[in-house]
Amino acid sequence: MANFRDEVEKAIYDTLNVSSVLDEATGGIWNTHVPPNVKPPWVVFQHISKLDDYPSFTIRGVGALYQIKVVSDSPWPKAAIAIDTLIDSVMQDASLSMSSYSLLWCRRESDINLPEERGSEMWSGVGGLWSIIADET
C-alpha cells in the first residue's frame, strides 16, 4: 500500500511552490510547522483528516481534508487575502501529481480566518479547507 500523505503533501507543496505565490509569500511554503525565524508572509498547509473508502475489492479510495493558510504580520488581512486568492488560482482543480494515486478532486470547501496573537501584536491568518479525493492505482 502506498502512503497517501507522503504523496499528496509533496504534490501540494509542488503546486504551491510556484513564482506567482512565492513572489508574494516571501516567507515560503511550509508543511505543518514554520521555523521560528521565518519572516512573514508565509503559507502553511496541514493535514486535517483522511478517510479511506473501498468502492470495490481491488482499490482503495481516499478523501482528505487539508488546511492551507496564509500568515501575515499585519492586523489587517488585505495582504493575506491577496495571497490566498493566488493560492485559490493554483489549487482549485489542480492536477496534483501522485505516482500511486489517481486524483479525482481538488477543491476548496470553505474559508478560514484564524488571527494569531504574537506577543503584543495581532497577525492575520486566512485561507481555506481543501478537499482532495483520489483512488489508489
C-alpha positions in Angstrom: 0.0 0.0 0.0 1.3 3.4 -0.9 1.5 6.2 1.6 -1.1 8.8 0.6 0.0 11.5 2.9 3.6 11.4 1.6 2.5 11.6 -2.0 -0.3 14.3 -1.6 1.8 16.5 0.6 4.6 16.5 -1.9 2.1 17.3 -4.6 0.5 20.2 -2.6 4.0 21.6 -1.9 5.0 21.4 -5.5 1.7 23.1 -6.6 2.0 25.9 -4.1 5.8 26.4 -4.7 5.4 28.5 -7.8 6.6 32.0 -8.5 3.2 33.5 -8.6 2.7 32.5 -5.0 6.3 32.9 -3.8 6.6 36.4 -5.2 4.1 37.5 -2.6 4.5 34.8 0.2 8.2 35.7 0.6 8.4 33.6 3.8 7.9 30.4 1.7 5.7 27.4 1.7 5.7 25.1 4.8 4.1 21.8 5.8 2.6 21.9 9.3 5.3 23.9 11.1 7.0 27.2 10.2 10.5 27.6 11.8 10.7 30.4 14.3 13.0 32.8 12.4 11.0 32.9 9.2 9.7 36.4 8.2 6.1 36.6 7.1 4.1 36.4 5.0 4.2 32.7 4.5 1.9 29.8 3.5 1.5 26.8 5.8 -0.5 23.7 4.9 -1.6 21.0 7.3 -3.3 17.6 7.2 -6.7 17.7 8.9 -8.2 14.3 8.2 -8.2 11.3 5.9 -10.9 8.8 5.3 -10.4 5.6 3.4 -13.2 4.4 1.1 -13.4 1.0 -0.6 -15.7 1.3 -3.7 -14.6 -2.2 -4.9 -12.4 -5.0 -3.6 -9.5 -4.0 -5.8 -8.9 -0.3 -5.0 -8.9 2.0 -2.0 -10.2 5.5 -2.3 -9.1 8.4 -0.2 -10.9 11.5 0.9 -8.6 14.0 2.7 -9.0 17.5 4.1 -6.1 20.0 4.2 -5.9 23.4 5.7 -3.9 25.9 3.6 -3.3 29.2 5.4 -1.5 32.5 4.7 0.0 34.3 7.7 0.9 38.0 7.5 2.3 40.2 10.3 -0.4 42.8 9.6 -3.5 43.0 11.8 -5.4 43.9 8.6 -5.9 40.8 6.4 -5.7 42.6 3.0 -2.2 41.2 2.1 -3.0 37.7 3.3 -6.3 37.7 1.4 -4.4 38.7 -1.8 -2.0 35.7 -1.4 -5.0 33.4 -0.5 -6.5 34.4 -3.9 -3.3 33.3 -5.6 -3.4 30.0 -3.8 -7.0 29.6 -4.9 -5.9 30.1 -8.5 -3.2 27.4 -8.4 -5.1 24.8 -6.1 -8.6 24.9 -7.5 -8.9 21.8 -9.7 -5.1 21.4 -9.6 -3.6 18.3 -11.2 -1.8 17.1 -8.1 0.8 14.7 -9.4 1.0 11.4 -7.4 2.5 8.2 -8.6 0.3 5.7 -6.7 -3.0 7.6 -6.8 -5.3 9.0 -9.4 -6.6 12.4 -8.4 -10.4 12.8 -8.7 -11.0 16.1 -7.0 -9.1 19.1 -5.5 -11.5 21.8 -4.4 -11.8 24.4 -1.7 -14.6 23.6 0.7 -14.6 26.6 3.0 -12.7 29.7 4.1 -10.9 30.1 7.4 -10.0 33.2 9.3 -7.5 32.4 12.2 -5.8 35.6 13.5 -2.7 34.9 15.5 -1.5 36.7 18.6 2.3 37.1 18.5 3.4 38.8 21.7 1.6 42.2 21.8 0.8 42.0 18.0 -2.1 40.6 16.1 -1.3 38.9 12.8 -3.7 37.8 10.1 -4.2 34.2 9.2 -6.6 33.5 6.3 -7.0 30.6 4.0 -9.2 27.6 3.3 -10.0 24.0 3.8 -9.3 21.8 0.8 -10.9 18.5 -0.1 -8.7 16.1 -2.0 -10.2 12.8 -3.3 -8.1 10.1 -5.1 -8.1 6.4 -5.9 -5.1 4.2 -5.3 -3.8 2.9 -8.6 
